Amino acid sequence: MTLLITVFAACVATIVWYKVAPDDRMGTGFLALMYWGASLMWLCDAIFEYKELGAAFFTPAVDDMINDIFLGFSVIALGLIIWLVRLMVKDPEGKLKQNLSK
Amino acid sequence: MACFLVPTGEAIVTTVLTKAFKAKEKAEIEPSNEEISEKVSSKIPFSKKLTWLNNMLWGGSALLAFEHVWHGEVVPWFPFLTAMEDPNEATAMLHEMSTVGVSMAVLVTVVWGIMALASDIIMKGESFKKIKQ
C-alpha cells in the first residue's frame, strides 16, 4: 500500500512538472524524482517480499494495511516537507527575501 | 532493516562525481571555443543527468529511512540500527543489504540510465529537426 500511494504521488508530481516545464522554478521535477526513487526502492522490496510470501503478499491483514496506508500518507507528507524546505532555501522568485525585507 | 544504506552510499559517490563533472564541464566551456559551446548546447550535460540520479537516490533513501524509523529499525541513539544489538540480527541485516539494498541501487541506476539514453535520443531528434529547417 505504501508503494501504491507513493507511485500515485510520483505520477501526480510528474504531471505537475510536465504542465509547468520547461520553466520549473518551483522544483517540481525534484519532487517527482524523489517520489520515483522511493517508488523504485519499494518496488524492489515488494518483489523480494513476493518471492518470500507468494500469493499471500496480495492479501495482507487489515491491521497491516491500515498501518501501511498511514505510513504511505506520512511518507508523502515528509516528501512535501523536504520539497518545501528546499523551495524556501532556494527561494527562486525571491519572494521570501522580499517579504523578510519589508 | 538497513537496505536504504546501500542507495545512500551510492548517492554520496554520485554527488561527488556530479561536482567533479560540473567543474570539468565549466572548464571546457570557458575557452569560448565555438565548436565546443555548440556541441555542449545541443547535448544535455552529464552533470545534469547525474543530478537526476542524485535526486532519486537521496530522495528515495530519505523516505525509506523514515519507513525504517516508523518500523523501529532505526533509532536516534547509538548504534542507531536496532539489528546491530544482536549478532544474529546483524548478519540478517548484512544479508538484506547485500540482496535487497544492492537490488534497489541497481534498479534506480538502470532506470536512470534509460532516462539518460531516452533524453539523448530526444535531443538528437531535436538537433536533426533544427538542421533540416
gemmi code that builds the backbone of each chain (N, CA, C; Angstrom):
import gemmi

chains = {
    "A": [
        ("MET", (0.826, -1.212, 0.000), (0.000, 0.000, 0.000), (0.861, 1.263, 0.000)),
        ("THR", (1.974, 1.216, 0.739), (2.889, 2.362, 0.767), (3.430, 2.594, -0.641)),
        ("LEU", (3.778, 1.496, -1.313), (4.295, 1.577, -2.684), (3.256, 2.222, -3.604)),
        ("LEU", (2.026, 1.751, -3.504), (0.941, 2.247, -4.361), (0.717, 3.755, -4.151)),
        ("ILE", (0.666, 4.172, -2.891), (0.434, 5.593, -2.579), (1.595, 6.452, -3.104)),
        ("THR", (2.830, 5.938, -2.956), (3.998, 6.698, -3.427), (4.003, 6.786, -4.958)),
        ("VAL", (3.589, 5.702, -5.632), (3.523, 5.721, -7.099), (2.506, 6.768, -7.559)),
        ("PHE", (1.356, 6.825, -6.891), (0.346, 7.836, -7.236), (0.907, 9.249, -7.053)),
        ("ALA", (1.618, 9.454, -5.937), (2.221, 10.772, -5.664), (3.249, 11.111, -6.736)),
        ("ALA", (4.044, 10.100, -7.147), (5.059, 10.310, -8.193), (4.387, 10.692, -9.513)),
        ("CYS", (3.277, 10.024, -9.835), (2.555, 10.328, -11.085), (2.011, 11.755, -11.049)),
        ("VAL", (1.407, 12.141, -9.939), (0.830, 13.491, -9.819), (1.951, 14.542, -9.942)),
        ("ALA", (3.065, 14.310, -9.228), (4.191, 15.259, -9.275), (4.745, 15.354, -10.697)),
        ("THR", (4.797, 14.222, -11.415), (5.302, 14.222, -12.798), (4.360, 15.002, -13.717)),
        ("ILE", (3.058, 14.844, -13.527), (2.068, 15.587, -14.334), (2.218, 17.094, -14.093)),
        ("VAL", (2.377, 17.470, -12.815), (2.551, 18.897, -12.479), (3.843, 19.427, -13.129)),
        ("TRP", (4.915, 18.630, -13.038), (6.196, 19.023, -13.642), (6.033, 19.223, -15.153)),
        ("TYR", (5.344, 18.306, -15.811), (5.143, 18.385, -17.258), (4.326, 19.632, -17.618)),
        ("LYS", (3.357, 19.939, -16.784), (2.483, 21.095, -17.018), (3.281, 22.414, -16.956)),
        ("VAL", (4.240, 22.511, -16.007), (4.988, 23.765, -15.859), (6.292, 23.791, -16.670)),
        ("ALA", (6.750, 22.626, -17.156), (8.018, 22.554, -17.914), (7.926, 23.414, -19.171)),
        ("PRO", (9.042, 24.016, -19.624), (10.396, 23.868, -19.094), (10.724, 24.847, -17.950)),
        ("ASP", (9.758, 25.698, -17.576), (10.019, 26.677, -16.521), (9.720, 26.064, -15.148)),
        ("ASP", (10.658, 25.242, -14.645), (10.417, 24.526, -13.385), (11.124, 25.229, -12.227)),
        ("ARG", (10.703, 26.490, -11.986), (11.349, 27.242, -10.904), (10.981, 26.696, -9.525)),
        ("MET", (9.793, 26.076, -9.439), (9.332, 25.549, -8.148), (10.010, 24.222, -7.771)),
        ("GLY", (10.713, 23.637, -8.705), (11.420, 22.385, -8.404), (10.507, 21.171, -8.301)),
        ("THR", (9.439, 21.157, -9.114), (8.531, 20.003, -9.069), (9.206, 18.752, -9.637)),
        ("GLY", (10.201, 18.980, -10.516), (10.959, 17.853, -11.067), (11.692, 17.111, -9.954)),
        ("PHE", (12.227, 17.866, -9.011), (12.927, 17.288, -7.858), (11.967, 16.432, -7.031)),
        ("LEU", (10.753, 16.982, -6.822), (9.744, 16.253, -6.040), (9.364, 14.938, -6.734)),
        ("ALA", (9.178, 15.018, -8.072), (8.806, 13.828, -8.836), (9.911, 12.775, -8.764)),
        ("LEU", (11.171, 13.221, -8.926), (12.291, 12.264, -8.892), (12.440, 11.619, -7.518)),
        ("MET", (12.177, 12.417, -6.478), (12.265, 11.888, -5.112), (11.231, 10.763, -4.908)),
        ("TYR", (9.991, 11.023, -5.345), (8.940, 10.008, -5.203), (9.203, 8.787, -6.101)),
        ("TRP", (9.733, 9.030, -7.321), (10.046, 7.897, -8.198), (11.165, 7.047, -7.609)),
        ("GLY", (12.173, 7.704, -7.026), (13.270, 6.974, -6.397), (12.745, 6.067, -5.289)),
        ("ALA", (11.880, 6.633, -4.429), (11.308, 5.843, -3.326), (10.420, 4.728, -3.878)),
        ("SER", (9.659, 5.025, -4.925), (8.767, 4.007, -5.514), (9.572, 2.821, -6.043)),
        ("LEU", (10.676, 3.127, -6.730), (11.514, 2.049, -7.289), (12.109, 1.198, -6.170)),
        ("MET", (12.513, 1.865, -5.096), (13.112, 1.129, -3.970), (12.070, 0.239, -3.296)),
        ("TRP", (10.852, 0.759, -3.130), (9.803, -0.063, -2.517), (9.331, -1.177, -3.450)),
        ("LEU", (9.439, -0.915, -4.768), (9.095, -1.965, -5.730), (10.039, -3.150, -5.551)),
        ("CYS", (11.317, -2.822, -5.380), (12.332, -3.853, -5.155), (12.021, -4.650, -3.883)),
        ("ASP", (11.681, -3.920, -2.847), (11.318, -4.521, -1.555), (10.117, -5.446, -1.738)),
        ("ALA", (9.118, -4.972, -2.529), (7.897, -5.745, -2.757), (8.190, -7.026, -3.528)),
        ("ILE", (9.119, -6.950, -4.501), (9.474, -8.141, -5.285), (10.082, -9.209, -4.367)),
        ("PHE", (10.982, -8.775, -3.485), (11.621, -9.724, -2.555), (10.582, -10.309, -1.593)),
        ("GLU", (9.650, -9.467, -1.162), (8.608, -9.938, -0.235), (7.681, -10.941, -0.938)),
        ("TYR", (7.378, -10.633, -2.213), (6.522, -11.529, -3.001), (7.201, -12.885, -3.183)),
        ("LYS", (8.527, -12.835, -3.404), (9.309, -14.069, -3.579), (9.216, -14.934, -2.321)),
        ("GLU", (9.138, -14.268, -1.172), (9.116, -14.965, 0.114), (7.711, -15.459, 0.476)),
        ("LEU", (6.700, -14.581, 0.252), (5.335, -14.893, 0.701), (4.451, -15.519, -0.368)),
        ("GLY", (4.777, -15.303, -1.612), (3.933, -15.791, -2.708), (2.638, -15.002, -2.780)),
        ("ALA", (1.527, -15.685, -3.080), (0.237, -15.006, -3.280), (-0.247, -14.287, -2.023)),
        ("ALA", (0.206, -14.734, -0.859), (-0.206, -14.103, 0.414), (0.195, -12.630, 0.479)),
        ("PHE", (1.158, -12.275, -0.361), (1.615, -10.876, -0.397), (0.466, -9.934, -0.767)),
        ("PHE", (-0.463, -10.440, -1.621), (-1.561, -9.589, -2.106), (-2.778, -9.580, -1.173)),
        ("THR", (-2.731, -10.372, -0.116), (-3.853, -10.388, 0.826), (-3.359, -10.092, 2.249)),
        ("PRO", (-2.929, -8.852, 2.476), (-2.407, -8.514, 3.805), (-3.527, -8.424, 4.853)),
        ("ALA", (-3.157, -8.545, 6.107), (-4.130, -8.399, 7.199), (-4.612, -6.945, 7.239)),
        ("VAL", (-5.831, -6.745, 7.701), (-6.431, -5.392, 7.722), (-5.564, -4.426, 8.533)),
        ("ASP", (-5.088, -4.898, 9.688), (-4.254, -4.043, 10.557), (-2.994, -3.571, 9.829)),
        ("ASP", (-2.358, -4.529, 9.111), (-1.130, -4.187, 8.359), (-1.432, -3.177, 7.262)),
        ("MET", (-2.601, -3.357, 6.628), (-2.975, -2.480, 5.529), (-3.221, -1.053, 6.029)),
        ("ILE", (-3.915, -0.956, 7.159), (-4.193, 0.379, 7.733), (-2.877, 1.064, 8.104)),
        ("ASN", (-1.967, 0.287, 8.710), (-0.661, 0.825, 9.092), (0.114, 1.290, 7.857)),
        ("ASP", (0.034, 0.484, 6.779), (0.724, 0.830, 5.535), (0.142, 2.094, 4.890)),
        ("ILE", (-1.182, 2.241, 4.957), (-1.827, 3.435, 4.390), (-1.372, 4.678, 5.163)),
        ("PHE", (-1.387, 4.538, 6.472), (-0.953, 5.621, 7.369), (0.502, 5.995, 7.064)),
        ("LEU", (1.338, 4.964, 6.886), (2.753, 5.187, 6.557), (2.888, 5.864, 5.193)),
        ("GLY", (2.105, 5.389, 4.226), (2.149, 5.947, 2.868), (1.867, 7.437, 2.869)),
        ("PHE", (0.816, 7.847, 3.564), (0.478, 9.276, 3.610), (1.529, 10.077, 4.384)),
        ("SER", (2.105, 9.457, 5.411), (3.168, 10.136, 6.169), (4.391, 10.356, 5.295)),
        ("VAL", (4.694, 9.367, 4.439), (5.835, 9.474, 3.523), (5.603, 10.616, 2.528)),
        ("ILE", (4.368, 10.699, 2.012), (4.030, 11.781, 1.071), (4.206, 13.141, 1.760)),
        ("ALA", (3.724, 13.223, 2.999), (3.847, 14.479, 3.757), (5.321, 14.833, 3.958)),
        ("LEU", (6.146, 13.839, 4.302), (7.574, 14.099, 4.511), (8.226, 14.578, 3.215)),
        ("GLY", (7.864, 13.941, 2.099), (8.390, 14.346, 0.792), (8.040, 15.793, 0.496)),
        ("LEU", (6.801, 16.164, 0.771), (6.357, 17.544, 0.526), (7.099, 18.531, 1.426)),
        ("ILE", (7.350, 18.118, 2.673), (8.080, 18.998, 3.605), (9.519, 19.210, 3.106)),
        ("ILE", (10.170, 18.120, 2.658), (11.543, 18.237, 2.135), (11.549, 19.203, 0.942)),
        ("TRP", (10.548, 19.024, 0.055), (10.450, 19.880, -1.137), (10.213, 21.348, -0.744)),
        ("LEU", (9.353, 21.573, 0.243), (9.057, 22.941, 0.705), (10.285, 23.611, 1.317)),
        ("VAL", (11.012, 22.852, 2.141), (12.227, 23.409, 2.770), (13.228, 23.802, 1.687)),
        ("ARG", (13.398, 22.910, 0.680), (14.314, 23.187, -0.439), (13.865, 24.445, -1.182)),
        ("LEU", (12.553, 24.567, -1.382), (11.991, 25.725, -2.085), (12.258, 27.020, -1.308)),
        ("MET", (12.075, 26.972, 0.002), (12.290, 28.158, 0.838), (13.771, 28.545, 0.871)),
        ("VAL", (14.640, 27.532, 0.920), (16.086, 27.806, 0.950), (16.529, 28.408, -0.385)),
        ("LYS", (16.051, 27.810, -1.496), (16.449, 28.309, -2.828), (15.749, 29.622, -3.155)),
        ("ASP", (14.513, 29.765, -2.725), (13.689, 30.966, -2.948), (13.852, 31.481, -4.392)),
        ("PRO", (13.446, 30.684, -5.389), (13.744, 31.024, -6.792), (13.138, 32.342, -7.271)),
        ("GLU", (12.050, 32.768, -6.704), (11.433, 34.031, -7.152), (11.748, 35.194, -6.204)),
        ("GLY", (12.525, 34.922, -5.189), (12.938, 35.950, -4.245), (11.802, 36.486, -3.382)),
        ("LYS", (10.687, 35.747, -3.328), (9.517, 36.237, -2.576), (9.761, 36.236, -1.066)),
        ("LEU", (10.489, 35.231, -0.608), (10.777, 35.134, 0.826), (11.656, 36.311, 1.268)),
        ("LYS", (12.676, 36.597, 0.430), (13.582, 37.715, 0.731), (12.812, 39.035, 0.718)),
        ("GLN", (11.928, 39.172, -0.276), (11.123, 40.402, -0.392), (10.258, 40.591, 0.844)),
        ("ASN", (9.638, 39.499, 1.290), (8.768, 39.554, 2.460), (9.531, 39.881, 3.727)),
        ("LEU", (10.715, 39.277, 3.863), (11.518, 39.484, 5.068), (12.089, 40.900, 5.129)),
        ("SER", (12.376, 41.468, 3.959), (12.979, 42.809, 3.949), (11.931, 43.919, 4.031)),
        ("LYS", (10.670, 43.571, 4.072), (9.589, 44.572, 4.147), (9.588, 45.275, 5.495)),
    ],
    "B": [
        ("MET", (15.585, -3.678, 7.149), (16.477, -3.497, 8.301), (17.403, -2.300, 8.118)),
        ("ALA", (18.179, -2.339, 7.014), (19.021, -1.164, 6.724), (19.337, -1.107, 5.241)),
        ("CYS", (18.396, -1.625, 4.419), (18.639, -1.706, 2.980), (18.868, -0.332, 2.348)),
        ("PHE", (18.297, 0.724, 2.954), (18.422, 2.067, 2.384), (19.854, 2.606, 2.440)),
        ("LEU", (20.718, 1.949, 3.251), (22.099, 2.430, 3.370), (22.897, 2.234, 2.084)),
        ("VAL", (22.511, 1.217, 1.293), (23.240, 0.956, 0.037), (22.977, 2.084, -0.975)),
        ("PRO", (21.672, 2.432, -1.259), (21.457, 3.584, -2.153), (22.022, 4.889, -1.588)),
        ("THR", (22.050, 5.021, -0.245), (22.626, 6.232, 0.358), (24.127, 6.315, 0.045)),
        ("GLY", (24.796, 5.170, 0.146), (26.233, 5.105, -0.176), (26.470, 5.490, -1.632)),
        ("GLU", (25.611, 4.963, -2.508), (25.738, 5.291, -3.936), (25.495, 6.793, -4.150)),
        ("ALA", (24.518, 7.338, -3.403), (24.188, 8.764, -3.544), (25.386, 9.640, -3.172)),
        ("ILE", (26.144, 9.239, -2.152), (27.328, 10.009, -1.745), (28.344, 10.018, -2.901)),
        ("VAL", (28.554, 8.828, -3.485), (29.522, 8.718, -4.586), (29.076, 9.560, -5.781)),
        ("THR", (27.784, 9.453, -6.163), (27.310, 10.185, -7.353), (27.300, 11.704, -7.118)),
        ("THR", (27.096, 12.119, -5.854), (27.126, 13.558, -5.557), (28.538, 14.108, -5.769)),
        ("VAL", (29.535, 13.350, -5.318), (30.935, 13.769, -5.508), (31.252, 13.802, -7.007)),
        ("LEU", (30.795, 12.762, -7.738), (31.032, 12.700, -9.182), (30.380, 13.878, -9.909)),
        ("THR", (29.154, 14.251, -9.463), (28.444, 15.376, -10.092), (29.260, 16.659, -9.955)),
        ("LYS", (29.796, 16.871, -8.757), (30.598, 18.083, -8.517), (31.825, 18.091, -9.432)),
        ("ALA", (32.474, 16.929, -9.569), (33.679, 16.817, -10.404), (33.323, 17.070, -11.869)),
        ("PHE", (32.216, 16.486, -12.336), (31.807, 16.670, -13.733), (31.408, 18.122, -14.004)),
        ("LYS", (30.751, 18.759, -13.036), (30.341, 20.166, -13.189), (31.569, 21.046, -13.385)),
        ("ALA", (32.602, 20.819, -12.562), (33.840, 21.605, -12.660), (34.515, 21.368, -14.005)),
        ("LYS", (34.496, 20.115, -14.465), (35.133, 19.751, -15.738), (34.401, 20.418, -16.898)),
        ("GLU", (33.060, 20.367, -16.853), (32.252, 20.970, -17.930), (32.438, 22.483, -17.975)),
        ("LYS", (32.540, 23.096, -16.803), (32.739, 24.542, -16.717), (34.085, 24.927, -17.350)),
        ("ALA", (35.105, 24.125, -17.068), (36.435, 24.384, -17.620), (36.439, 24.209, -19.126)),
        ("GLU", (35.640, 23.281, -19.633), (35.589, 23.035, -21.077), (34.921, 24.184, -21.825)),
        ("ILE", (33.915, 24.800, -21.218), (33.175, 25.880, -21.888), (33.976, 27.186, -21.858)),
        ("GLU", (34.737, 27.402, -20.816), (35.447, 28.674, -20.607), (36.307, 29.188, -21.773)),
        ("PRO", (37.054, 28.324, -22.506), (37.908, 28.873, -23.571), (37.131, 29.529, -24.717)),
        ("SER", (35.795, 29.585, -24.616), (34.901, 30.184, -25.610), (35.142, 29.640, -27.018)),
        ("ASN", (35.433, 28.363, -27.059), (35.581, 27.680, -28.339), (34.177, 27.467, -28.920)),
        ("GLU", (33.934, 28.028, -30.063), (32.591, 27.953, -30.668), (32.139, 26.513, -30.888)),
        ("GLU", (33.097, 25.724, -31.368), (32.769, 24.327, -31.677), (32.300, 23.591, -30.421)),
        ("ILE", (33.024, 23.825, -29.332), (32.697, 23.148, -28.071), (31.368, 23.648, -27.524)),
        ("SER", (31.180, 24.963, -27.500), (29.941, 25.512, -26.922), (28.715, 25.076, -27.723)),
        ("GLU", (28.900, 24.904, -29.067), (27.808, 24.415, -29.904), (27.472, 22.976, -29.540)),
        ("LYS", (28.555, 22.213, -29.356), (28.414, 20.800, -29.005), (27.704, 20.655, -27.660)),
        ("VAL", (28.108, 21.504, -26.693), (27.545, 21.435, -25.344), (26.069, 21.829, -25.342)),
        ("SER", (25.729, 22.881, -26.116), (24.356, 23.378, -26.094), (23.357, 22.380, -26.690)),
        ("SER", (23.817, 21.532, -27.627), (22.900, 20.568, -28.239), (22.827, 19.258, -27.456)),
        ("LYS", (23.589, 19.184, -26.382), (23.632, 17.953, -25.584), (23.360, 18.272, -24.111)),
        ("ILE", (22.646, 17.377, -23.435), (22.408, 17.614, -22.002), (23.708, 17.299, -21.256)),
        ("PRO", (24.217, 18.234, -20.438), (25.467, 17.959, -19.703), (25.319, 16.724, -18.808)),
        ("PHE", (26.403, 15.960, -18.728), (26.363, 14.728, -17.928), (26.109, 15.033, -16.457)),
        ("SER", (26.596, 16.197, -16.006), (26.385, 16.569, -14.598), (24.891, 16.768, -14.308)),
        ("LYS", (24.159, 17.262, -15.318), (22.717, 17.465, -15.139), (22.007, 16.104, -15.032)),
        ("LYS", (22.457, 15.170, -15.868), (21.876, 13.819, -15.815), (22.177, 13.167, -14.467)),
        ("LEU", (23.409, 13.395, -13.981), (23.782, 12.816, -12.675), (22.940, 13.422, -11.551)),
        ("THR", (22.525, 14.686, -11.736), (21.674, 15.326, -10.718), (20.335, 14.585, -10.607)),
        ("TRP", (19.816, 14.088, -11.738), (18.564, 13.318, -11.704), (18.750, 12.079, -10.821)),
        ("LEU", (19.915, 11.408, -11.036), (20.203, 10.197, -10.247), (20.349, 10.546, -8.766)),
        ("ASN", (21.042, 11.667, -8.490), (21.217, 12.114, -7.095), (19.864, 12.328, -6.430)),
        ("ASN", (18.961, 13.018, -7.144), (17.646, 13.314, -6.573), (16.870, 12.028, -6.271)),
        ("MET", (16.962, 11.076, -7.195), (16.241, 9.802, -6.982), (16.840, 9.037, -5.801)),
        ("LEU", (18.190, 9.003, -5.744), (18.845, 8.228, -4.676), (18.683, 8.881, -3.304)),
        ("TRP", (18.936, 10.203, -3.226), (18.824, 10.897, -1.923), (17.372, 10.915, -1.452)),
        ("GLY", (16.458, 11.264, -2.385), (15.034, 11.332, -2.030), (14.494, 9.986, -1.600)),
        ("GLY", (14.783, 8.969, -2.406), (14.316, 7.608, -2.091), (14.877, 7.123, -0.766)),
        ("SER", (16.176, 7.363, -0.551), (16.826, 6.909, 0.697), (16.222, 7.615, 1.909)),
        ("ALA", (15.945, 8.915, 1.770), (15.380, 9.676, 2.903), (13.999, 9.125, 3.274)),
        ("LEU", (13.176, 8.869, 2.246), (11.829, 8.367, 2.533), (11.879, 6.936, 3.081)),
        ("LEU", (12.830, 6.157, 2.575), (12.971, 4.787, 3.091), (13.512, 4.785, 4.525)),
        ("ALA", (14.393, 5.726, 4.817), (14.928, 5.840, 6.180), (13.781, 6.140, 7.150)),
        ("PHE", (12.861, 7.000, 6.688), (11.692, 7.328, 7.518), (10.849, 6.071, 7.776)),
        ("GLU", (10.710, 5.243, 6.744), (9.950, 3.996, 6.906), (10.611, 3.091, 7.956)),
        ("HIS", (11.958, 3.083, 7.947), (12.681, 2.258, 8.924), (12.512, 2.797, 10.348)),
        ("VAL", (12.432, 4.125, 10.456), (12.187, 4.727, 11.780), (10.774, 4.320, 12.226)),
        ("TRP", (9.838, 4.375, 11.303), (8.433, 4.016, 11.557), (8.326, 2.601, 12.118)),
        ("HIS", (9.121, 1.685, 11.533), (9.078, 0.280, 11.955), (10.017, -0.023, 13.124)),
        ("GLY", (10.658, 1.008, 13.660), (11.531, 0.823, 14.824), (12.856, 0.159, 14.510)),
        ("GLU", (13.254, 0.165, 13.223), (14.523, -0.451, 12.846), (15.686, 0.536, 12.930)),
        ("VAL", (15.349, 1.822, 12.876), (16.358, 2.875, 13.043), (15.932, 3.697, 14.256)),
        ("VAL", (16.891, 3.934, 15.167), (16.593, 4.695, 16.389), (17.569, 5.877, 16.510)),
        ("PRO", (17.175, 6.937, 17.224), (18.065, 8.108, 17.300), (19.220, 7.969, 18.289)),
        ("TRP", (19.467, 6.799, 18.829), (20.603, 6.618, 19.738), (21.508, 5.490, 19.233)),
        ("PHE", (22.768, 5.495, 19.720), (23.763, 4.512, 19.301), (23.294, 3.083, 19.602)),
        ("PRO", (23.477, 2.104, 18.729), (24.152, 2.129, 17.425), (23.233, 2.487, 16.250)),
        ("PHE", (22.149, 3.155, 16.512), (21.202, 3.675, 15.505), (20.391, 2.609, 14.762)),
        ("LEU", (20.993, 1.441, 14.537), (20.258, 0.343, 13.893), (19.993, -0.724, 14.955)),
        ("THR", (18.725, -1.033, 15.205), (18.398, -1.987, 16.283), (18.970, -3.383, 15.995)),
        ("ALA", (19.161, -3.692, 14.711), (19.695, -5.004, 14.342), (21.140, -5.191, 14.806)),
        ("MET", (21.835, -4.077, 15.072), (23.241, -4.160, 15.489), (23.382, -4.659, 16.921)),
        ("GLU", (22.284, -4.675, 17.665), (22.367, -5.082, 19.079), (22.491, -6.603, 19.242)),
        ("ASP", (22.063, -7.340, 18.204), (22.107, -8.796, 18.264), (22.918, -9.319, 17.063)),
        ("PRO", (23.959, -10.136, 17.328), (24.821, -10.611, 16.223), (24.036, -11.361, 15.131)),
        ("ASN", (23.011, -12.143, 15.546), (22.223, -12.883, 14.549), (21.461, -11.930, 13.640)),
        ("GLU", (20.879, -10.907, 14.282), (20.126, -9.913, 13.505), (21.057, -9.091, 12.619)),
        ("ALA", (22.269, -8.850, 13.118), (23.250, -8.084, 12.333), (23.606, -8.845, 11.055)),
        ("THR", (23.721, -10.173, 11.181), (24.020, -10.989, 9.994), (22.863, -10.906, 8.996)),
        ("ALA", (21.630, -11.001, 9.532), (20.448, -10.908, 8.661), (20.393, -9.536, 7.974)),
        ("MET", (20.792, -8.507, 8.734), (20.790, -7.143, 8.191), (21.793, -7.024, 7.035)),
        ("LEU", (22.985, -7.581, 7.235), (24.003, -7.520, 6.179), (23.545, -8.292, 4.941)),
        ("HIS", (22.864, -9.426, 5.180), (22.338, -10.217, 4.061), (21.289, -9.409, 3.294)),
        ("GLU", (20.430, -8.722, 4.048), (19.390, -7.905, 3.406), (20.008, -6.754, 2.616)),
        ("MET", (21.046, -6.168, 3.183), (21.719, -5.062, 2.480), (22.345, -5.545, 1.173)),
        ("SER", (22.918, -6.758, 1.217), (23.592, -7.269, 0.016), (22.613, -7.783, -1.030)),
        ("THR", (21.382, -8.043, -0.648), (20.402, -8.524, -1.633), (19.421, -7.398, -2.006)),
        ("VAL", (18.556, -7.039, -1.054), (17.537, -6.011, -1.318), (18.187, -4.645, -1.585)),
        ("GLY", (19.124, -4.253, -0.723), (19.768, -2.936, -0.849), (20.481, -2.765, -2.175)),
        ("VAL", (21.286, -3.782, -2.548), (22.018, -3.701, -3.823), (21.031, -3.680, -4.995)),
        ("SER", (19.976, -4.501, -4.916), (18.969, -4.518, -5.995), (18.311, -3.149, -6.149)),
        ("MET", (18.027, -2.502, -5.024), (17.422, -1.153, -5.061), (18.331, -0.187, -5.807)),
        ("ALA", (19.598, -0.183, -5.421), (20.565, 0.738, -6.046), (20.695, 0.435, -7.535)),
        ("VAL", (20.736, -0.857, -7.880), (20.875, -1.243, -9.295), (19.633, -0.825, -10.089)),
        ("LEU", (18.439, -1.088, -9.537), (17.192, -0.748, -10.239), (17.098, 0.760, -10.509)),
        ("VAL", (17.383, 1.561, -9.479), (17.321, 3.024, -9.646), (18.331, 3.463, -10.715)),
        ("THR", (19.538, 2.874, -10.684), (20.578, 3.257, -11.649), (20.180, 2.843, -13.072)),
        ("VAL", (19.595, 1.661, -13.213), (19.165, 1.192, -14.546), (18.077, 2.116, -15.099)),
        ("VAL", (17.091, 2.461, -14.261), (16.009, 3.356, -14.701), (16.591, 4.718, -15.096)),
        ("TRP", (17.558, 5.206, -14.306), (18.220, 6.480, -14.630), (18.953, 6.369, -15.969)),
        ("GLY", (19.618, 5.233, -16.199), (20.340, 5.004, -17.457), (19.380, 5.076, -18.641)),
        ("ILE", (18.198, 4.466, -18.495), (17.187, 4.503, -19.563), (16.728, 5.948, -19.791)),
        ("MET", (16.519, 6.679, -18.677), (16.107, 8.096, -18.768), (17.157, 8.924, -19.515)),
        ("ALA", (18.421, 8.707, -19.165), (19.517, 9.474, -19.783), (19.613, 9.150, -21.271)),
        ("LEU", (19.475, 7.867, -21.601), (19.534, 7.421, -23.003), (18.366, 8.020, -23.797)),
        ("ALA", (17.178, 7.961, -23.216), (15.978, 8.494, -23.879), (16.123, 9.996, -24.113)),
        ("SER", (16.670, 10.710, -23.109), (16.831, 12.162, -23.268), (17.829, 12.480, -24.375)),
        ("ASP", (18.885, 11.653, -24.497), (19.871, 11.859, -25.574), (19.232, 11.653, -26.935)),
        ("ILE", (18.390, 10.607, -27.048), (17.719, 10.313, -28.324), (16.778, 11.464, -28.695)),
        ("ILE", (16.047, 11.976, -27.687), (15.122, 13.097, -27.934), (15.903, 14.331, -28.398)),
        ("MET", (17.024, 14.615, -27.707), (17.831, 15.791, -28.059), (18.444, 15.658, -29.453)),
        ("LYS", (18.837, 14.422, -29.824), (19.400, 14.162, -31.156), (18.340, 14.451, -32.210)),
        ("GLY", (17.121, 13.992, -31.940), (15.997, 14.229, -32.855), (15.750, 15.714, -33.047)),
        ("GLU", (15.841, 16.460, -31.941), (15.642, 17.916, -31.989), (16.722, 18.588, -32.837)),
        ("SER", (17.986, 18.112, -32.684), (19.114, 18.675, -33.450), (18.904, 18.442, -34.931)),
        ("PHE", (18.483, 17.198, -35.303), (18.223, 16.891, -36.713), (17.137, 17.793, -37.280)),
        ("LYS", (16.103, 18.035, -36.482), (14.989, 18.901, -36.917), (15.508, 20.305, -37.214)),
        ("LYS", (16.389, 20.818, -36.312), (16.949, 22.162, -36.472), (17.800, 22.252, -37.740)),
        ("ILE", (18.606, 21.199, -37.987), (19.476, 21.177, -39.179), (18.609, 21.179, -40.453)),
        ("LYS", (17.546, 20.368, -40.443), (16.660, 20.273, -41.619), (16.016, 21.629, -41.931)),
        ("GLN", (15.648, 22.348, -40.851), (14.996, 23.650, -41.048), (15.994, 24.662, -41.616)),
    ],
}
model = gemmi.Model(1)
for chain_id, residues in chains.items():
    chain = gemmi.Chain(chain_id)
    for i, (resn, *xyz) in enumerate(residues, 1):
        res = gemmi.Residue()
        res.name, res.seqid = resn, gemmi.SeqId(i, " ")
        for name, pos in zip(("N", "CA", "C"), xyz):
            atom = gemmi.Atom()
            atom.name, atom.element = name, gemmi.Element(name[0])
            atom.pos, atom.b_iso = gemmi.Position(*pos), 0.0
            res.add_atom(atom)
        chain.add_residue(res)
    model.add_chain(chain)
structure = gemmi.Structure()
structure.add_model(model)
structure.setup_entities()
